[in-house]
Amino acid sequence: MQPQNNRRPGELAFALFLAGFSAFLLYTAYGISGFEALSAPGAIPMAATAAMLITAGLVVVQTLRKPAAGLGFWRFVLPPIVVVVMVGLLAFAAVLKPLGFLPVSALFLVLTIKLLSRRGWGYSVAIGLGCLLVIYLTFRVGFSVLMPPGIVPEGEMLAWFRGLLGGGR
């Protein structure tokens, strides 16, 4: 594997976090029994966390030696497409109870597949609704998981479907 020549956004912050967390763990391991003897209960945790702190310190030093890449932190760590999907998930959660599982999930799946696949609407609708059908049949019909009904007459649909399968005799 080729070594990275430039420091990526967030790399130094993560290395510092690792060093700080390792120092905290070393302090916690010291609190077990102090540094009394090599056979003390805290000896192995202290040795392990000391090794963590030393290696984290080496990582920090190596990271500081690399030049910054020049990429924007937020654009690298949190690209716009991730933000769009996160907003979609928040909208999904906000309207799930009033509108119900089926229409909200169908809309979310179709739009997300359209956005992420960059393919046509026919493909997105077919894959989205196909996935929704499998999810619905698996969890609602198969495992009887209750989902918010909302605006869809789910009870009538389930009765019709069970009638097709011969379960309504």
C-alpha positions as CSV (number, residue, x, y, z in Angstrom):
1,M,0.0,0.0,0.0
2,Q,1.3,3.4,-0.9
3,P,1.9,5.8,2.0
4,Q,-0.3,8.9,1.9
5,N,1.9,12.0,1.0
6,N,-0.6,14.6,2.1
7,R,-2.6,15.0,5.3
8,R,-6.2,14.5,4.7
9,P,-8.9,16.7,6.4
10,G,-9.6,15.5,9.9
11,E,-6.6,13.2,10.1
12,L,-4.7,15.3,12.6
13,A,-7.8,15.7,14.8
14,F,-8.4,12.0,14.8
15,A,-4.8,11.2,15.7
16,L,-5.0,13.7,18.5
17,F,-8.2,12.2,19.7
18,L,-6.6,8.7,19.7
19,A,-3.7,10.1,21.8
20,G,-6.0,11.8,24.2
21,F,-8.2,8.8,24.6
22,S,-5.2,6.5,25.1
23,A,-3.9,8.9,27.8
24,F,-7.4,8.8,29.5
25,L,-7.3,5.0,29.4
26,L,-3.8,4.9,30.8
27,Y,-5.0,7.1,33.7
28,T,-8.0,4.8,34.2
29,A,-5.7,1.7,34.2
30,Y,-3.4,3.4,36.8
31,G,-6.5,3.8,39.0
32,I,-7.0,0.1,39.1
33,S,-4.2,-0.6,41.5
34,G,-1.5,2.0,40.8
35,F,2.0,1.0,39.8
36,E,2.7,-1.3,42.7
37,A,4.3,-4.3,41.0
38,L,4.4,-6.2,37.7
39,S,2.0,-8.7,39.1
40,A,-0.6,-6.1,40.3
41,P,-4.1,-6.2,38.7
42,G,-3.5,-3.0,36.8
43,A,-0.1,-4.0,35.3
44,I,-1.5,-5.5,32.1
45,P,-4.0,-2.7,31.4
46,M,-1.3,-0.1,32.1
47,A,1.1,-1.8,29.7
48,A,-1.5,-2.1,27.0
49,T,-2.7,1.5,27.3
50,A,0.9,2.7,27.5
51,A,1.6,1.0,24.2
52,M,-1.5,2.6,22.8
53,L,-0.4,6.0,24.0
54,I,3.1,5.6,22.6
55,T,1.8,4.4,19.2
56,A,-0.8,7.2,19.1
57,G,2.0,9.7,19.8
58,L,4.0,8.3,16.9
59,V,0.9,8.6,14.7
60,V,0.5,12.2,15.7
61,V,4.1,13.0,15.0
62,Q,3.9,11.3,11.5
63,T,0.7,13.1,10.8
64,L,2.2,16.5,11.7
65,R,5.0,15.9,9.3
66,K,2.7,15.6,6.3
67,P,1.6,18.7,4.5
68,A,-2.1,19.6,4.5
69,A,-3.9,18.3,1.4
70,G,-5.8,21.6,0.8
71,L,-9.2,19.9,0.6
72,G,-12.1,21.4,2.5
73,F,-12.9,19.5,5.7
74,W,-16.6,19.4,5.4
75,R,-16.6,18.6,1.7
76,F,-14.2,15.7,2.3
77,V,-15.7,14.3,5.5
78,L,-19.4,15.1,4.8
79,P,-20.0,15.3,1.1
80,P,-23.2,17.0,-0.1
81,I,-24.8,13.7,-1.1
82,V,-24.6,12.5,2.5
83,V,-26.2,15.7,3.7
84,V,-29.0,15.2,1.2
85,V,-29.7,11.6,2.3
86,M,-29.5,12.7,6.0
87,V,-32.1,15.4,5.4
88,G,-34.2,12.8,3.6
89,L,-34.0,10.5,6.6
90,L,-35.1,13.4,8.9
91,A,-38.0,14.1,6.7
92,F,-38.9,10.4,6.6
93,A,-38.9,10.3,10.4
94,A,-41.0,13.5,10.6
95,V,-43.8,12.4,8.4
96,L,-43.8,8.6,9.1
97,K,-46.5,8.7,11.8
98,P,-49.0,11.0,10.1
99,L,-48.7,9.6,6.6
100,G,-47.8,6.0,7.4
101,F,-45.1,3.5,6.5
102,L,-46.0,2.5,3.0
103,P,-46.3,5.9,1.3
104,V,-43.3,7.5,3.1
105,S,-41.1,4.5,2.6
106,A,-42.0,4.3,-1.1
107,L,-41.2,8.0,-1.6
108,F,-38.0,7.8,0.3
109,L,-36.7,4.7,-1.4
110,V,-37.6,5.8,-4.9
111,L,-36.1,9.3,-4.5
112,T,-33.0,8.0,-2.8
113,I,-32.4,5.3,-5.4
114,K,-32.9,7.9,-8.1
115,L,-30.5,10.2,-6.5
116,L,-27.8,7.7,-5.7
117,S,-28.0,5.5,-8.9
118,R,-28.4,8.4,-11.3
119,R,-30.6,6.2,-13.5
120,G,-34.1,6.7,-14.9
121,W,-37.3,7.0,-13.0
122,G,-38.6,3.6,-14.2
123,Y,-35.5,1.9,-12.7
124,S,-35.9,3.8,-9.5
125,V,-39.6,3.1,-9.1
126,A,-39.2,-0.6,-9.9
127,I,-36.3,-1.1,-7.5
128,G,-37.8,1.1,-4.8
129,L,-41.2,-0.5,-4.8
130,G,-39.7,-4.0,-5.2
131,C,-37.6,-3.4,-2.1
132,L,-40.6,-2.0,-0.2
133,L,-42.7,-5.0,-1.1
134,V,-40.0,-7.4,0.2
135,I,-39.6,-5.3,3.4
136,Y,-43.3,-5.1,3.9
137,L,-44.0,-8.8,3.3
138,T,-41.1,-9.8,5.5
139,F,-41.8,-7.6,8.5
140,R,-45.5,-6.9,8.4
141,V,-46.8,-10.2,7.1
142,G,-44.0,-12.6,8.0
143,F,-43.1,-11.3,11.5
144,S,-46.3,-9.3,12.2
145,V,-44.4,-6.1,13.1
146,L,-46.7,-3.2,13.5
147,M,-45.9,-0.2,11.3
148,P,-47.7,3.1,11.3
149,P,-50.7,2.7,9.0
150,G,-51.3,6.4,8.2
151,I,-53.3,7.1,5.0
152,V,-53.2,3.6,3.5
153,P,-56.0,1.1,4.3
154,E,-53.5,-1.5,5.4
155,G,-56.0,-3.8,7.2
156,E,-58.0,-4.3,4.0
157,M,-54.8,-4.9,2.0
158,L,-53.6,-7.5,4.5
159,A,-57.0,-9.3,4.5
160,W,-56.9,-9.4,0.7
161,F,-53.4,-10.7,0.6
162,R,-54.0,-13.4,3.2
163,G,-57.1,-14.4,1.3
164,L,-54.9,-14.9,-1.8
165,L,-52.5,-17.1,0.2
166,G,-55.3,-19.2,1.6
167,G,-54.8,-17.9,5.2
168,G,-58.2,-16.4,5.5
169,R,-60.2,-19.7,5.5
